[in-house]
């Protein structure tokens, strides 16, 4: 079986890319792994019982207070308030790097 020169070139390029470990980036940044710490970046923030502003607030956290993030659901983060041990949901846009 003979290959045309263009096919041979394309196969060689394909193999070179695979063997060199080249990766293609599409600009998406996955959320950090579960269990990382963030701080409150708003003056105050309600920690809610579910990921919605319609849910009951179980506590309030304040600027600079540390939260351990476990997961994301849409624009919400499920967190543990490190100081008190309260588990709940906050709007993720109000979290920042410590």
N, C-alpha and C positions, 0 to 999 in steps of 0.2 A: 504494500500500500504506500503510495507516494503522496506527500503533501505539497501543496503549492507553497512558494516562498513566503507569501503574505501570511498564510496560516501558520507556518513554522515560526515566523517572527512574532506573531500574536501569542502563540503558545509559550515561546521563550520569555516574552515580556510578562505574561501571566505567572509563570513559574518564578521568575525573578522577584516579582512583587510579593508573592506568597512566602518564598524562602527568606526574603529580607525582613519580614515581619512588619511591613508597611501597614499602617492603619489609616483609615479615612475618618476624618472628624466632620460631623455635621453641625457642630455648634450647640448641641444639647448638653446641659450640665445636669446630671442626676442629683437628687438630693443626697446629702451625706448619709452614711449608714446610721442605723438606729442606735440610740444611746449617747449621742453627742450633746454637749451643753451649749446653750445659747442664753443670752440675757434679754430682758425686756427693754425695748427701745422706745417705748411710749411712756408718757407720764404715769399712766396706770392702765391695766388691762384685766378684763374679766376672764377667769378660767371657768369654762362652761361644761355642763354635763354631757353635751353632744356637740358636734361641729355645725352649729347654727346660732345666729344671734337670737333666735326664738327660744333657745334652751336656757334653763335656769343657770345662773352663775353660782358656782360653789365657793369661790373666793376671788379676791382681787390681788394682783401682783403689781409691783411698782418698778419704775425705771431702775435698771441695773441689776434687778433680782435674777438669780440663776434658775434656769429651767432645763430639765433633761428631756430631749425630744425623742419620741419613740417611732412615730410614723407621720405621714402626711395623708390627708384626704381632701383633695381639691386645694383650697387656699387655707386649710386649717391644719394645725399640728397637734397631735396628742402628746401631752407633756406631763411630767412629774415636777411639781414645785419642790425643789430640793430642800428648802427651809422647813416646810410643813408636811411634806409627804402627800399632798393633795394631787390626785390624778385627774386630768380633764383636758379640755380642748381650748386652744387660743388661735386667733387669726395669725397666720405665719408671717404676714408682712410686718408685724410689730416685733419680730425677733431679730437679734443682731449677734455678731461674733462677740465673745467676751473680751 
